[in-house]
Each structure stands twice: as C-alpha cells, then as structure tokens.
Amino acid sequence: MSGFASQEYEGIVTCDKDPTNVLRQQTYPIQRDEWHSIHTTVQRLLHVRENILRGGAGLAAPQIGINHPIFIYTPDRTTEGLRIVINPSFEPIGERTIEGYEACFSEPLRCTKLKRWEKIKVIYQNQDGKLVEDVLDGFAAKVFQHEMDHLNGMLTLDHKDAEVLTFTNAQAFQAHMKQIHEEDSKRYTKGEG
C-alpha cells in the first residue's frame, strides 16, 4: 500500500540507517544568498513523495538526507493541497492538545502516540521567498508539528511521553494505520485527516 511507512523506501533515511546522523541534527535558516539550493531540494522532496512513497501527509528535507529547513505537507492528505514550507516556525494558540498516533517514513513499521498542540500560528517562506502566516488546527497542525520535529533533529520516538508501537509485518501495520486514518477523519474538524 502506498503512503504508509510500512517498509523502508529508496532514498529515505531511517532511524536505523542514518550514517551521517542527519535525522538528529538541527537545521538552520536558509539565507538569501543560499536560496539557489532550495529549488533542487524541493524538487527532490516532491519526486520522492510522488514517485517513491506514492503519497503521505508530509516529508522533510532531513528525511532525504539534506540538512535544510524545508518540508512539504498536505493538510488533507491530497497532492492538490500540498504546500512547500521553508524556514518555518510556529507557536501554540491556547493550551489545548490532541493525542493521537503518528507514523513516519523514517521510522518504518512504527507508530507513535503523542500529544500535539490543537491550534498553532505558523510563519514560513514559500518557494518564491514570500512570507506566509497562517493559523492551523486539527490534522494540518499535527502534520506541521511532525515535520517541524524533523527540522529540529527529533523523531516521534524521541518525545519523552511517546508511546511507540512496533509492528513485525507490513500487513498488521497497514491495518493499524487504516484504523488511525478513520479515527483521524472523525477526530479532526472539517473532515481533515
């Protein structure tokens, strides 16, 4: 099944196979004089998501071995909703959190239960360098925070309150994730998830 972290994928760095430790390194903002490198990184992220993973809610540059503060994500799991995010930051709005399971292409056959802020204010640059400010909630906020973890050198299993489930085969993992997707679609507003 495509779009699930049910195996290792070509070109994806995993927590078990990370020879340069890129998944655990902090990224730093890309400056204007380095902007030329962004196009290549974005194209590679898009290529991997579309042609290798065949879907997924998000993918960060460190996951493909590039230590840049760039990720792509979709607030509704569609390619049409895909957004390019460069030099991002966020801050929570309010105190509410939502607990739920997350999978990650860099953690194959694992699913982690975490708490995420329910609503966040995000600031980032798009591929043209224009500043974007937005308020995200529900599934979009969850995915944005997941991808931000990658830019901060953190995986879901690194969270101190993480409950990690490890599966022994792809079929059991995929069945679990289908159930999570169904629960997400009910939990998050506007049918997101």
HELIX and SHEET records of a PDB file:
HELIX    1   1 VAL A   22  ARG A   24  5                                   3    
HELIX    2   2 ARG A   32  SER A   37  5                                   6    
HELIX    3   3 ILE A   38  HIS A   47  1                                  10    
HELIX    4   4 VAL A   48  LEU A   53  3                                   6    
HELIX    5   5 ALA A   61  ILE A   64  5                                   4    
HELIX    6   6 GLY A  138  LEU A  151  1                                  14    
HELIX    7   7 THR A  156  ASP A  158  5                                   3    
HELIX    8   8 ALA A  170  ARG A  187  1                                  18    
HELIX    9   9 THR A  189  GLY A  191  5                                   3    
SHEET    1   A 5 GLY A  58  ALA A  60  0                                        
SHEET    2   A 5 ILE A  70  TYR A  73 -1                                        
SHEET    3   A 5 ARG A  83  PRO A  92 -1                                        
SHEET    4   A 5 LYS A 119  GLN A 125 -1                                        
SHEET    5   A 5 LEU A 131  ASP A 137 -1                                        
SHEET    1   B 3 THR A  97  ALA A 103  0                                        
SHEET    2   B 3 ARG A 110  TRP A 117 -1                                        
SHEET    3   B 3 GLU A 163  THR A 166 -1                                        
END                                                                             
